[in-house]
Amino acid sequence: MNDLQQSLVDSLRERFGDSVEEVREFRDDVIVVVTRQAVVDVATWLRDNEHCPFPLCEDVFGIDAWTRKQRFEVNYHFFSLQCKQRIHLKVRLEESDPAVPSITGVYPGANWYERETFDMYGITFPGHPDLRRAYMPEDFEYYPLRKDFPLMGIPGSLPLPKRG
């Protein structure tokens, strides 16, 4: 970890305490696992950081780990143009309560990413201004990127175009 990354991690730990569950480095990027209760505050702090602000939310996406106690993860990728640094936040979620507060109030550009994550994984984002399906029909009752979704789809769940 470089000095700037270490300083960011130290500041996050000092400010958010036990809400920072884990920190690791991968391919020169910092990955910080935070609690769902802290994600909006951590995202706000990153955006408004006076030493190294992260004004760009590059991506938000879900992961279905399937075998883990905390089945789902929501991953956030932020980039600092000023410092040319990237930081990744992760929030782990139980299968019984796949919900994490929306960060659209902090990063309006996260709107579509959160909708897509909801549509594909069924992870909800309380506080989202327009949480609805992005690709699948509104009445589709399944989540295609979950590991328990059949590879060949659900027979008869969607009408398919006729051949020829």
Secondary structure, DSSP 4 states (H G I P E B T S, - for coil): --HHHHHHHHHHHHHHGGGEEEEEEETTEEEEEE-GGGHHHHHHHHHH-SSS---EEEEEEEEE-SSSSS-EEEEEEEEETTTTEEEEEEEEE-TT--B----TTT-TTHHHHHHHHHHHH--B-TT-TT---SSS-TT----TTSTTS-TT--TTSSPPPPP-
